[in-house]
Amino acid sequence: MKVAVIGAGHNGLISAYYLRKNGFDVTVFEGRSKVGGMADTEIVNGVKISRASYVLGLMPSKLVKEFKIPVIEQDPVQIIYDDKPIPFWRNRERRIKELKSIGEENFGEFEDIISRFKSMLEEKFTFVDTPPSKEEITEEAEKIGVEEIMKLTSGEFLNKYISNKKYHRFFIYPSMENSPAYLVSYFYANWSFVKGGMGTVAERIKEEAEKIGVKIRLNTKVDKIISKNDQVKGIKFDNKEEDFDLIVSAVSPAETVKLADINVKFPVRRYGWVKYNLIFENEPKMPEDLAKFKSSIIDCDAGEIVLPYAVDDSIGGYVMEMMGDLDEALDIFKGNVIYQEELTAEKAEKDYILPGGDLNHLPMREPYLFDGRPMKGWGYSSPIKGLYLTGAGTYPGGQVVGVSGYNVVLKILKDLKIENKSM
């Protein structure tokens, strides 16, 4: 069977890889000149910059190992820089001891709840052909005594266990405190850098996919998904049409329904985020106590800051990447900036075909969580038979995860009653 995958982000490439392993004839169509989507590495005067996404943490170890992704596990993982550095160590006992030393006596219990919840999700609700409902997850959470994650807001959950509200930003963005506490768990991870920048993630998946016969067509933007009588027929690109038996769309659901002419509206609001990418002429000067932890993700009043050169000698220059207040950051990190880019939501919308500049394709809030992502009754399917969905706009959601790229293949195999022999 011929399959077209629309979009060569990491989810699209993962779905292409596993479809090919199961015997399908797979072609990936990508409108840009390189793979990766927002997990890409930009090279500026020989210096590597993770242009959009900048750390890896939510991709399951199964996929990291499958694609031989070179993860750099810096320690500590992160620090809160609040008058002094507060390290977040990889070792659990050391991490809990550090947080208790600053008065967070309930941190151990907080982490235990999240750990048990995430273990339950990994065991029962990660690699699935159909997204679970909120009720299903809540029922399982109740069995192990961590149902509060499904019943409280993020703010309520953090208030219960984290005494200093200034530290909340370490666990959830301030704008998301009214969202379900489930999201505190979702984003809680041992974040790591990737050697060569985030573009390495997609490059490694691409290499493995091409080895087994996946065809990848760059600079080829799909203009239309063709169907007849609610059955997929093919795609239109470069003013020509090609027939396919199945189509997997790895682009935003808002873009997918537009391409397929499905009469459904997904929320597209204009986001206002900015990511700054800088190259310094020399290593920036920073406070001595902070310099000891320059390899970590730095959370401070200025925002979230990373210095990838501190852990990756292949970067080729003194790169700083951040989201937050650049002027405040440059009060902490001083030096001559020889390159600066402001990647705005508006620019990302154009460069990455990202409606509204939504990094997660759809809001990470109800009703767009669990089996409501992208819409109740869809899962990894769509109203058009043979058109399947993957990407950040499907379960489990945003960030560089890869789970939905795997799961859409499980769904296809189930629908076609094909025995899964290679996953």
C-alpha angles and dihedrals in degrees: 000000000000117000129188117202114199112211130024098223116129094274093050091049093047091051090048091051096051093042089054091048086057093054104265124140100239133191122179118208118204126179095204128070093250141033128252107069107212091350092077139131118225117202114213116182089334094312120120119226127181091225101195118000112034111181137039123221114127101058110107116246088241090067096038089056095042092057097034093235109186102231119188109211104204118193124246094035094210140349133211105222102204108148085312133025116269107196123216101207125202091230107085098215092048091047094052092046091052093051092046089052089065093049101270095131094163096052094100092055090045092054093043091057092049092045093053092045094050092047089054091049092049093050100043112016111030110076100036135137092220125040114244123243123243088248093055093051092045091052091053091044090054091054091061096037100250100106092126088080087065096040106042130066118247090254093050092048093049093045089055096055109017111063098190110067090200088072094057091091088064089067106029137009111262091240090059100055091107091053122098116287085237086083093059086060093042094057096038106107147126094263116206140184122243120227110252093016132283093302087075089072094064094036091058092048090047091051092052092045095050091048090065096042109273110151117219122196114195126194087029113121117193109229100184143011107221121214138164126201089355091304124117115249105169146283139284121225135152089012092299136095132228128189121236131176094215136016127202114196114203095175127095115299088236089058093042095056088048092053092045096042092235112165096233129114122215120190113266113181125170110254122207104205123134129197117199122210116191138177118201123207090229134007106296118247115243138170112293094239090052094046089067089064101037091123090064132083102264119217113189141138089282091060135253114333134182131187103197094180088070091069105021121057091186091071091084099211147037100283126179121186124184150156115215137046109350095193091055091047092052089054086062100036109044127190147096110300111212097177132027132175128182108205103196129188088248092054092045090052089059100037098044101028088245113159110228091355089274106168090200095045088231131030114279092232139084133322086028098061132092112351089353090071111127092350138329111273096019107083105158092338134076138209088270113078111238095021111111131183135220136155137077091318091066131065127327093021144219136002127056098308111132095200096113090050088058096040097053088061090052088053093049093049090049093049092049092042091236116156112243106232103156110043 
